[in-house]
Amino acid sequence: MADEFNVNEYWLERGRKYIDEQHTPPEFHRLQEQFLLDVLQRSGLPMRRVLEIGCGFGRITRLLAETWPDASITALDLSPEQLANARRHCDGA
């Protein structure tokens, strides 16, 4: 029987090297960010408290903090390396 897929180990390993392996074009990220902001702004939801699960290196976390500076944002990630990256990337936001 083949080894079982370990989702936690997959994301931990990906988190160790993801920031160095960005293969997605920057234009995709900009469109993704704009779409997310449009959906959240049009939803009418109050953005006072935000929980981001799987924050990675903090790209979306920073975007949320800059868009809603009064919001309390909690960002979680399985990878300690990615959390360290997110702290650096979101410093001052």
N, C-alpha and C positions, 0 to 999 in steps of 0.2 A: 504494500500500500504506500502511496506517495506521502511525503511529509505534508502535514496539515499547514495551511496558510495561516500565519500568525499576523493578524492585522496590526497589533500593537508594535511588533518588531518592525514591520514594514514602515510604519509612520515614524518610528524612532530613527531608523536608518535613513529614511528620506530627509528627516529634519536635520540630520548631521551634515548633509551636503547640499541641501536644496538651494541655499542662497548663492552657491557657486555654479548651479546648474540651471539657470533660468533660460529656458528654450523658447518661451512664449514671447512673441513680439510685443514691444511696449504699447503699440496701438490697441492690441487686444485688452491689455490691462486698463487703459484709459476708457475704452468702451464699457468694460465690465464695471469699473468704478462709477461711471456716469449713470449706467443703468441702475445700479444699486442705490445711488443717491436719489434718482428719480422715483423709484419705487417707494423708498422710505419717506421721502418728502410728500408724495401724493397719498400715502396711506393715512395721513393725519394722526398717526400714532405719536404720543408724546415721547420724545427722546431724552428722558431724564435719566434712565438707567438702562444700560446696554450690557448684555452678556454675549461675548463673541467666543464661540467654541471652535478651536482649531485655528488660532490666530496666525500661525506660521511666524514669519519674521515681522509681522505688524503692519503690513501695507494698508490693509483695510482699517485696522485699529487706528492708525494715524489719520486716515481720511475721515473717519467718524469723529475723532477728537477735534479735528480742525473745523469740521462742518457744524458740530454741536459742542462748542467749548464748555458749556455748562453741564453737560451730561457726565454721569458717573459711569465709566466704562471698565468692565472687568474682562480681561482677555486671557483665555486658557489655551494651552497646547500640551500635548503629550510629550513633546521633545524639550528637554531642558536647554539644548543648544538653540532651538528656535525661540524659546522664551528669552534667552539672553540676547539674541538678535533683535527681538521685538523691543526689549527695554532700550537698547541702543537706538534703534530706528525711531522710536516714539519719544525719545528724550526731549522734553520741553513742549510736547504736544498735550 
